[in-house]
Amino acid sequence: MSASPVFEMTGVSKAFPFFTLNDVSLRLAPGQIMGLVGPNGAGKSTTIRLLMGLLTADAGEVRLLGQAMPREQAAAKADVGFVSDDMRLFPHATLAWHMDFTAAIYPGWDAAYAARLLKRFGLRAEQPVKGLSTGEHGKALLLLALARRPRLLVLDEPTSGMDPVARHELLTEFMDVLRDEDRAILFSSHNTLDVERISDRLAFIDRGHVVAASDTADFLERWRRVQLRLPPGQALAALPEVVHCERDGGLATLTVNGFSEAWLARLNAPAQAVQRMSLEEIFVATVMHSRNVQEGLTA
């Protein structure tokens, strides 16, 4: 029997004057990390705020740790750690004060783990928050969330503004958290390198729509760039898996969603090269194809 999801969004929509989130359906199982990837303004933060009960959906259903949101958010959020890049700690208080404050509210606070994170992140408990760098401030927020040992971590652009070393430290810690198979992470970012490194599942969001959602390995296996040379006057076989084609004389470069050796055999010309695509290339191809479909620019 499969475990109950840590969260489930079904047909969720939310309209604003100049933006609408449309029919979002997402589900995350315990022990998984989902990367929510999209351009700035795509709807990532709106999706997360709906999940956290900070907004009320116009349509659809949101359940967080089995609780209906936002009606039962107090019960659900007791076991959720939430970090957003626009969150700020009290500037004149020390990190130790914030740790004591958080420990007094949440009985699951793990003081030994918090001390280990302090050392791992290179933070000092006695330092006032106003003296922290952008990266250190982000690490402090994550320490306060992680040391509560929540069942779900919801992270909205948590590595924004951090240098590569700080990002590496945080991503390593995320993976360590999942040694406990009952815990999960929803990780929102526009940095596909970060997402590819740690995510089990991916959801691509653009212009308020989830344009694709699947296992990370499935995305990387299905997408290829295929080059082939066509004889003069020969048209390319019409195959639905081809989402984009560039022609340069007799040379055709295909972007393929649904690649397999069997698919390759259906081409009416021999392939000269087959290349794997990076997650960033897959994301861009998915978003551009979705936009073209919406605008009626593809067949």
C-alpha positions as CSV (number, residue, x, y, z in Angstrom):
1,M,0.0,0.0,0.0
2,S,1.4,3.4,-0.9
3,A,1.9,6.0,1.9
4,S,-0.5,8.9,2.1
5,P,0.9,12.0,0.4
6,V,2.5,14.8,2.5
7,F,0.6,17.2,0.3
8,E,-1.9,17.0,-2.5
9,M,-3.3,19.8,-4.7
10,T,-6.1,19.0,-7.0
11,G,-7.5,21.3,-9.7
12,V,-6.3,24.4,-7.8
13,S,-6.9,27.8,-9.3
14,K,-6.4,31.4,-8.0
15,A,-7.1,34.6,-10.0
16,F,-5.5,38.0,-9.5
17,P,-6.0,41.2,-11.5
18,F,-3.0,40.4,-13.8
19,F,-2.2,36.8,-13.2
20,T,-4.1,33.5,-12.8
21,L,-2.9,30.2,-11.5
22,N,-4.8,27.5,-13.5
23,D,-5.9,24.0,-12.5
24,V,-2.7,23.0,-10.6
25,S,-2.6,19.4,-9.5
26,L,0.5,18.2,-7.6
27,R,1.2,15.3,-5.2
28,L,4.3,14.5,-3.1
29,A,5.0,11.2,-1.3
30,P,7.0,10.9,1.9
31,G,10.7,10.6,1.5
32,Q,10.7,12.5,-1.8
33,I,12.0,15.9,-2.9
34,M,10.0,17.8,-5.5
35,G,11.6,20.6,-7.5
36,L,9.1,23.2,-8.6
37,V,10.8,25.0,-11.5
38,G,9.7,28.0,-13.4
39,P,10.7,31.5,-14.6
40,N,10.2,34.5,-12.3
41,G,6.5,35.3,-12.2
42,A,5.4,31.8,-13.3
43,G,3.4,31.0,-10.2
44,K,5.8,29.1,-8.0
45,S,5.3,31.4,-4.9
46,T,1.5,31.5,-5.4
47,T,1.4,27.7,-5.5
48,I,3.4,27.5,-2.3
49,R,1.3,30.2,-0.5
50,L,-1.8,28.3,-1.5
51,L,-0.3,25.1,-0.1
52,M,0.7,26.8,3.2
53,G,-2.8,28.4,3.7
54,L,-1.5,31.9,3.1
55,L,-4.0,32.2,0.2
56,T,-7.4,30.7,-0.3
57,A,-7.9,29.0,-3.7
58,D,-10.8,30.1,-5.9
59,A,-11.3,26.4,-7.0
60,G,-9.9,23.0,-6.2
61,E,-8.7,21.3,-3.1
62,V,-5.5,21.6,-1.1
63,R,-4.5,19.0,1.6
64,L,-1.4,19.4,3.7
65,L,-0.3,16.4,5.9
66,G,-3.9,15.1,5.5
67,Q,-5.5,18.4,6.6
68,A,-7.8,20.6,4.4
69,M,-6.2,24.0,3.7
70,P,-6.6,26.7,4.7
71,R,-9.3,25.6,7.2
72,E,-7.1,23.3,9.2
73,Q,-3.8,25.0,8.7
74,A,-2.9,25.3,12.4
75,A,-2.9,21.5,12.8
76,A,-1.0,20.9,9.5
77,K,1.7,23.6,9.8
78,A,2.8,22.4,13.2
79,D,4.8,19.7,11.3
80,V,5.9,21.9,8.3
81,G,9.0,23.9,8.0
82,F,8.6,26.9,5.7
83,V,11.4,29.1,4.4
84,S,11.1,31.8,1.8
85,D,13.7,34.2,0.4
86,D,11.7,37.2,1.6
87,M,11.6,36.0,5.2
88,R,13.5,38.1,7.7
89,L,14.7,37.5,11.3
90,F,14.8,40.2,14.0
91,P,17.9,42.2,13.2
92,H,18.9,43.2,16.7
93,A,18.4,39.7,18.2
94,T,21.0,37.0,18.2
95,L,20.7,33.7,16.4
96,A,20.7,32.0,19.9
97,W,17.6,34.1,20.8
98,H,15.9,32.9,17.7
99,M,16.8,29.3,18.5
100,D,15.5,29.5,22.0
101,F,12.3,31.2,20.8
102,T,11.7,28.5,18.2
103,A,12.5,25.7,20.7
104,A,9.9,27.1,23.1
105,I,7.2,27.0,20.4
106,Y,7.9,23.6,18.8
107,P,8.3,20.5,21.1
108,G,10.1,18.6,18.3
109,W,13.1,21.0,18.4
110,D,16.4,19.0,18.3
111,A,19.0,21.0,20.2
112,A,21.8,18.6,19.3
113,Y,21.0,18.8,15.6
114,A,20.8,22.6,15.8
115,A,24.3,22.7,17.3
116,R,25.6,20.5,14.5
117,L,24.0,22.7,11.9
118,L,25.6,25.8,13.5
119,K,29.0,24.2,13.1
120,R,28.3,22.9,9.6
121,F,26.9,26.2,8.4
122,G,29.8,28.2,10.0
123,L,27.4,30.3,12.1
124,R,27.8,31.6,15.6
125,A,24.9,31.6,18.0
126,E,25.9,34.8,19.8
127,Q,26.1,36.8,16.6
128,P,23.3,39.5,16.0
129,V,21.3,38.8,12.9
130,K,22.0,42.3,11.5
131,G,25.7,41.2,11.1
132,L,24.8,38.2,8.9
133,S,25.5,38.1,5.2
134,T,22.7,37.2,2.7
135,G,24.0,33.6,2.6
136,E,24.4,33.4,6.4
137,H,20.9,34.8,6.9
138,G,19.5,32.1,4.6
139,K,21.4,29.4,6.5
140,A,20.0,30.7,9.8
141,L,16.5,30.5,8.5
142,L,17.1,26.9,7.3
143,L,18.7,25.9,10.6
144,L,15.6,27.1,12.5
145,A,13.4,25.1,10.1
146,L,15.5,22.0,10.0
147,A,16.1,21.7,13.7
148,R,12.4,21.4,14.3
149,R,12.5,18.0,12.4
150,P,9.4,18.7,10.4
151,R,7.8,16.1,8.2
152,L,7.7,18.5,5.3
153,L,10.1,21.3,4.4
154,V,8.6,23.9,2.0
155,L,11.4,26.0,0.6
156,D,10.6,29.0,-1.7
157,E,13.8,30.0,-3.6
158,P,16.0,29.1,-0.5
159,T,19.3,29.6,-2.2
160,S,18.5,32.9,-3.8
161,G,21.5,35.3,-3.5
162,M,23.9,32.7,-2.1
163,D,27.3,32.0,-3.5
164,P,28.1,28.5,-5.0
165,V,29.7,27.2,-1.8
166,A,26.8,28.2,0.4
167,R,24.3,26.6,-2.1
168,H,26.4,23.4,-2.0
169,E,26.3,23.2,1.8
170,L,22.5,23.7,1.9
171,L,21.7,21.2,-0.9
172,T,23.9,18.6,0.9
173,E,21.9,19.2,4.1
174,F,18.6,18.8,2.2
175,M,19.7,15.3,1.1
176,D,20.8,14.4,4.6
177,V,17.4,15.3,5.9
178,L,15.9,12.6,3.7
179,R,17.8,9.8,5.3
180,D,14.5,9.7,7.3
181,E,12.1,8.2,4.7
182,D,9.1,9.8,6.4
183,R,10.2,13.3,5.6
184,A,9.8,15.3,2.3
185,I,10.9,18.6,0.7
186,L,9.1,20.9,-1.8
187,F,11.9,23.0,-3.3
188,S,11.0,26.0,-5.5
189,S,13.7,27.4,-7.7
190,H,14.6,28.8,-11.1
191,N,18.1,27.3,-10.8
192,T,17.8,24.0,-12.7
193,L,21.3,22.9,-11.6
194,D,20.3,23.0,-7.9
195,V,17.0,21.2,-8.7
196,E,18.5,18.5,-10.8
197,R,21.0,17.6,-8.1
198,I,18.6,16.9,-5.3
199,S,15.1,16.3,-6.7
200,D,13.3,13.0,-7.2
201,R,10.4,14.6,-8.9
202,L,10.0,17.8,-11.0
203,A,7.1,20.1,-11.9
204,F,7.6,22.7,-14.5
205,I,5.3,25.8,-14.1
206,D,4.9,28.6,-16.6
207,R,2.4,31.4,-16.9
208,G,0.2,29.9,-14.1
209,H,0.1,26.4,-15.6
210,V,1.9,23.2,-14.6
211,V,3.2,22.3,-18.1
212,A,4.9,19.0,-17.1
213,A,5.4,16.9,-14.0
214,S,7.3,13.6,-13.7
215,D,10.2,11.8,-12.1
216,T,13.5,13.5,-12.7
217,A,15.0,10.4,-14.2
218,D,12.0,10.1,-16.6
219,F,12.6,13.7,-17.9
220,L,16.2,13.0,-18.5
221,E,15.5,9.7,-20.3
222,R,12.7,10.9,-22.5
223,W,14.3,14.0,-24.0
224,R,17.0,14.0,-26.7
225,R,18.4,16.2,-29.4
226,V,18.7,14.2,-32.7
227,Q,20.6,15.3,-35.8
228,L,19.9,13.7,-39.2
229,R,20.6,14.6,-42.8
230,L,17.8,14.5,-45.3
231,P,18.3,14.0,-49.0
232,P,17.3,17.0,-51.2
233,G,13.5,17.4,-51.5
234,Q,12.8,14.8,-48.8
235,A,10.4,16.0,-46.0
236,L,10.8,15.0,-42.4
237,A,8.4,12.3,-41.2
238,A,5.6,13.8,-39.1
239,L,6.2,12.4,-35.6
240,P,4.3,13.8,-32.5
241,E,7.4,13.4,-30.3
242,V,9.2,16.1,-32.2
243,V,8.5,19.3,-30.3
244,H,11.0,21.5,-32.3
245,C,12.9,21.2,-35.6
246,E,15.6,23.4,-37.0
247,R,16.6,23.0,-40.7
248,D,19.9,24.1,-42.2
249,G,19.8,22.8,-45.7
250,G,19.7,19.0,-45.6
251,L,20.7,19.0,-41.9
252,A,17.8,18.7,-39.4
253,T,18.1,19.1,-35.6
254,L,15.2,17.6,-33.7
255,T,14.2,18.2,-30.1
256,V,12.4,15.0,-29.1
257,N,10.1,14.4,-26.1
258,G,9.5,10.6,-26.0
259,F,12.8,9.2,-27.3
260,S,13.5,5.5,-27.5
261,E,15.4,3.2,-29.8
262,A,12.1,2.1,-31.3
263,W,11.2,5.7,-32.0
264,L,14.6,6.2,-33.7
265,A,13.7,3.3,-36.1
266,R,10.6,5.2,-37.2
267,L,12.6,8.1,-38.7
268,N,12.8,8.1,-42.5
269,A,16.5,9.0,-42.4
270,P,19.5,7.7,-40.4
271,A,20.4,9.7,-37.3
272,Q,23.9,11.2,-37.4
273,A,24.0,12.1,-33.7
274,V,21.9,11.6,-30.6
275,Q,22.6,13.8,-27.6
276,R,21.2,13.9,-24.1
277,M,19.8,17.2,-22.9
278,S,20.5,19.0,-19.6
279,L,17.6,19.7,-17.3
280,E,17.9,23.4,-18.2
281,E,17.5,22.6,-21.9
282,I,14.6,20.3,-21.2
283,F,12.9,23.0,-19.1
284,V,13.3,25.6,-21.8
285,A,12.1,23.3,-24.5
286,T,9.1,22.3,-22.5
287,V,8.1,25.8,-21.7
288,M,8.6,27.1,-25.2
289,H,6.6,24.2,-26.7
290,S,3.8,24.9,-24.2
291,R,3.7,28.6,-25.1
292,N,3.6,27.8,-28.8
293,V,0.7,25.4,-28.2
294,Q,-1.2,28.0,-26.2
295,E,-0.6,30.6,-28.9
296,G,-1.5,28.3,-31.7
297,L,2.0,28.3,-33.3
298,T,2.2,24.5,-33.5
299,A,0.1,22.0,-35.4
